[in-house]
Amino acid sequence: MQNLSIEQNRTALIVVDVQNGFITGNLAVLGADKIIPLINQLARQFHHVILTQDYHPANHISFFDNHVDKQPFESIRLPYGEQILWPRHCVQGTADADFHQDLDITHAELIIRKGYQQAVDSYSAFVEADGTYTGLAGYLQQRGIDTLYLVGIATDYCVAWTAMDAVKLGFDCTVVQEATAAIDKDGSLQVAMRQMQHLGVKII
């Protein structure tokens, strides 16, 4: 992993969802365990690090088994739009929701939990699916941080949505692709990469 030239007081690293559920659990992403050493190494280059954590109630609306006659990865329509139905994952208070034991970022200064409302999913660390802001943008802005680097899981969902919302909210945003892992179902990674670059997200 190369050393980055960053202005520490204006820059933060956001580490997205490096949790057991996405590494060893029901929604495990292929190769996700291999990016953890890279993330740990990269995080040591940043004074400001923020972690995000998927944190669902057991009856969460995004779990396919909370709906009659639905299968994983089917879609339904909700008041806020289309919702993919996922295998049960990252349930509050379970080991599945915990950060992976190999993640070693003791100086992280903030944890943003998302998807904790029963009726609303959230891929982005900035804005939940129904348009509710998480407060992360205000936290960063009040601390004078305007430049973000993103790593974590999954490239084509929570990383991509966080990156795109970051740019929409006025942040300079770069995704370190080597330190991300993608679900990549039905071409979702290619679509996400194209959408991110179209909005001005940098990919390195």
Secondary structure by P-SEA (a helix, b strand, c coil): ccccccccccbbbbbcccccccccccccccccccaaaaaaaaaaaccbbbbbbbcccccccccccccccccccbbbbccccbbbbbcccccccccccccccccccccccbbbbcccccccccccccccccccccaaaaaaaaacccbbbbbccccccaaaaaaaaaaaaccbbbbcccccccccccaaaaaaaaaaaaaccccc
